[in-house]
Amino acid sequence: MNISKSDIYQHLDRGDGICKYFNEITKLCNIYETRPVICNIDGAYKNFFCNYISIEEYYQLNYDSCNELKRQFERDKLKK
């Protein structure tokens, strides 16, 4: 997963495909409370995706993507 490959997320890329607001130490978002609507699952669905995909499919895609990011993180950790 690389946010620079997404038209709607690439403005958040810090240059390596990772969100510029991701805290490497805490593994959390530095602006979570004030994050843009595109980073809020329900808000993003309502504003951008509701005409294209069902809410169930959207939740499943988000769940699957999150798990893939976790797997990639673990693989990268093992390489170090």
Protein Blocks (a to p, Z undefined) as FASTA:
>chain_A
ZZklpmklmmmpgogopafkbcfklopafklmmgcfklpmklmmmmmmmmmbcfklmmmm
mmmmmmmmmmmmmmmmmmZZ
